[in-house]
């Protein structure tokens, strides 16, 4: 999921980054955190690689979704 898609998903669900909502699953909460974290890092870290960050986020979200599907 691209950061743009993550942002859109968060906007649709009215999620505030950093605020935990009991109505959202872990992957969605993590994606909300990552949108804010990506913005913060891109503004403060000259060596920040957004492409690598987005790839890592995608891998983790995929794993969290797989765990949820398995009942964890």
ABEGO torsion letter per residue (X at the ends): XBAAAAAAAAAAAGBBBGBBBAABBAAAAAAAAAAAAAAAAAAABAABBAAAAAAAAAAAAAAAAAAAAAGX
